[in-house]
Amino acid sequence: MSLLMTPDNILSSFQEKARFNFVWRINFVFTIVGFVMTVFTYIIEDRFFVYYAIVFFITVGSLFFLKYLRSYRQVAKVLYFTISIVLGLAIFTVPESLHLQEALWMVVLILSTFFTLGNGWGSFYLLINSIFYGIYYNFQFAGTAHISLTIRPDALLLLSIEFTIAMFLIGYVMFQYGLINKYAYKRASEAYEELNSEKQIVEHQNKENTVLLQEIHHRVKNNMQVIVSLLRMQSREIVSEEAKESFEDAITRIMTMSLIHQKMYEKESLIDIDIKDYLSTLIKNLIESGAVDKDVQFSVNSSLKSVSAKNIVPLGLIINELVSNTMKHAFVKSGRIELTLSPGEGRSFNMTYFDDGKWKENGEQTFGTQLIEVFTEQLEGTYKRENNDTGTYYYFTLTEDDIE
């Protein structure tokens, strides 16, 4: 196994693994370079021997902590900080040197920081190392510019080795950065393709379910129409006018529920029904069936967009009883009906029903009135009736799961 292989770690994401591997490998290279340079500068008695020795021991300690702590961020922070201090000491304490190699090591350090610790720490080390060289060139470099430097062959070899390794590490940092970006782009493309594929499957299933539910509503509506037809055929054989009237009331209630299923299969979304459209159609049908020789006008005003499918049935049946009672007991020749719906507090909504007819009060609670009370309780609501000179008002406070 290569010495550059990282120890097994518990990091989950590719980016974290790549950064951990990078810190491990560049730390390993620093260790080798530090050891070689320490030995070489000791042999040639170079002034940078102490600094290479310090770097060597620092990197050995970093490898140890990386292997056993598995936390590359903390190790990288300590490693980068101590190397920055060593580079700064080398610049300010070794005279008669152009300190070009320190600049390259600083570039490696800054790029590594940006890659492993992010923009904040990278900017911090960029500022610190820029300050080091800013001080050096403004306060020390001018004093050594006149000195004629005698560069020995072994010093040239040392500089060439440092430059080669530093340039290699700069390339390695950029290669790792490109590798991360390439992998991220690949994973993003795969994720997009996967999500797109799942989206198509969900859309296809949703379309199938919608068509199936629409077909169910259509069949239910047709079945109710058959029931209505059977009831009408049966009513022709009934002699009693009271029984015929009861049959007609039952037919209108079934038609009210049938209209709900018709609206459900006519719309693309089966979640909610357009409440204004449904109630307008319902009242129009009730007026046409119950006002053969009466001129009845109506209006529906609603600030609610929709009502859930489970609540539309009792609501429609309440309207059915109200309009039917109005047509039977309030209007003689003509009349006007107004229906208003608006949001209330919390999950409640308000409904006001008005007609301007003159009711034939008999003081008895009819079956239709009982149905209104039953359906109002089903919607967890309350209502009250008021009469005045202008007409009759019904004030409802009802509950809806999702008010829109």
Secondary structure, DSSP 8 states (H G I E B T S, - for coil): --TT--------SHHHHHHHHHHHHHHHHHHHHHHHHHHHHHHTT-TTHHHHHHHHHHHHHHHHHHHHH--HHHHHHHHHHHHHHHHHHHHHHS-S---HHHHHHHHHHHHHHHHHH-HHHHHHHHHHHHHHHHHHHHHTHHHHTTS-----HHHHHHHHHHHHHHHHHHHHHHHHHHHHHHHHHHHHHHHHHHHHHHHHHHHHHHHHHHHHHHHHHHHHHHHHHHHHHHHHHHHTT---HHHHHHHHHHHHHHHHHHHHHHHHHHSS--SEEEHHHHHHHHHHHHHHHH-SS-EEEEEEEES--EEEHHHHHHHHHHHHHHHHHHHHHT-SSEEEEEEEEEE-STTEEEEEEEE-------S---HHHHHHHHHHHHTT-EEEEEE-SS-EEEEEEEE-SS--
